[in-house]
Amino acid sequence: MAIKVDIVTPEKMLFSGEVDMVTLPGANGQMGILRGHAPLLSTLDIGEIVLHRREGNEYIAVSGGVVEVRPDKVTILADVAESSEEIDEQRAQAALERARKLLAESPPPQQVPEIMASLRRSSLRLKVARRRAGRRIGAVPQFEGEDEGENH
């Protein structure tokens, strides 16, 4: 049985439709949601939303927000979210390289968390963009909680 999913950003409705399952990056780890799930409210981390459908999965990069789960509907209010089709791979690669360079320059300790978050976001955007292209993730760094070589 399908579950209704709405993904909304401050700019637009990114997705609205039925899926077989949705996986998303909760603040306490990856969550899988099926129809009939217990009600839940959680914050989202930087990560990948996967909309599982018989005809194929859709991938969305998300950077924060909240999710409300009801037995028949999942509502995601994302701070920032992009579908794989929206991501400019070259821009994401350039952002990743900038973040790596800043980190290599021994920044002041108070700037490290912001640089690390930028590194995670750009790495995620590349991962999601490359899923669209059907390529292996390979050169993109893996962070805590991500499976190496994962390629759904």
N, C-alpha and C positions, 0 to 999 in steps of 0.2 A: 504494500500500500504506500502511496506517495504522501509526502508531507509538503505543505506550502512553505515557501521561503521568500522573504522580502529582504533585500539588502539595500540600505539607504545610506547615502553620504550627505553632507551638508549641501552639495551641489545638485544631486540628482538621485533618482531611483535607478540603481545599478542593475538590479535583477529582481524579477517577480515571477515566480512560477513554481511548478511542482517538481520535486526530485525524489528519488528513492531513498537517499541518505545525504546528509551534509556533515562534513568534518570541518572543524574550525579550531583556531588556536586560543583556547581559554587561558586566562591568567594563571591557572594552576595546571596547565597541560592541554594536550590535544583532546578534543571531544568529538564523539560520533553521535549524531542525532538521527533517530528513526521516528516514524509516526508512532504516537502513543507514549513518547518520552515523558517522564515526570516534569512538571513545571520547574523552571530554573531561570535564574537571572545571574549573569556573570559578566565580568569585564573581559575584553579581548586583548591579546598580546600582538606583537608583530608576528605575522605568520601567513599561512596559506589556507584559504577556504577552498574546499573541494566540493563541488556539487555533483554527486554521483547520479547518473542516469543510465538507463539501458543503452541509449544511443551514444554514450560517451561522456566522459567527465569534463566539467568546466572548471577552470582554475582562476582564483582571484587573490591578489595580494592585498592584505589588510594591515593597517598600522593603527591599532587601538580602536576602542569603541566599546559597545555593550551588546549583549545578545539576550533576548528574552525567548525562552522555549516554552511552548504550550503543547499539549498532546497532538494538536493538529496543525501547528504553525510555528515557524522560527522567524523572528524579526531581528535583523542585525542592523544596528545603528553604528556605522563605521566612521571613525574620525577621518580616515583616508582609505580608499579602496580602489583598485584598478583591475579590470579583467585582463586576461593575457593578451587580448587583441588591442588593448589601449596602451600597453607598455612599449615605449621606444627603447629597444634593446641597446642601441648605441649610447643613449643618454644614461641608462642604468649602468652600463659598463664604465662610462666616464665618471659617474658619481662614485662608483666602487673604487676606482683608481684614486680619485681625490681623497676619499676617506682613508684608504691604505697609506697614501703619502703623508697625510696629516698625522696619522698614528705613528708612522716611522720617524717623524721629526721630534719625538719625545715631547708631546704637548704638556702644558700644565695639568696636574692631576684633576682639577675641576672640569677640564674640557674633555677628558677621556670618556665619560659616560655618553655624552652627546655624540662624539665621534664614533663610538662603538654602535650606538643606535643607528646612525647614518650608514655604517658598514652593514649592519643587519638588514636595514630597509633596502639598500641597493642590491645586496646579495639576493634577497627574497624576490625583488622585481626581476632580476635576471633569471632566477630559477623559474618563475611563473612564465616569463616571456619565452623561455626555451622549451617549456612544456608544449606551448602552442606550436613551436617549430618541430617538435618531436625529437629534439636532440638531447644527448646526455648532458647532465649538469656539470660533471667533471671539474672544471677549473673554478667553480664558484665555491668559496669557503663554506664549510659547514659550521653551525653554531650549536650550542647545547640544545638538545631536544629535537634535532633534525637527524634523519636517517641518512647516512652516507650512501650515495649511489641510488637513492630513491628516484624512481622514474615511472610514474603511473600513467 
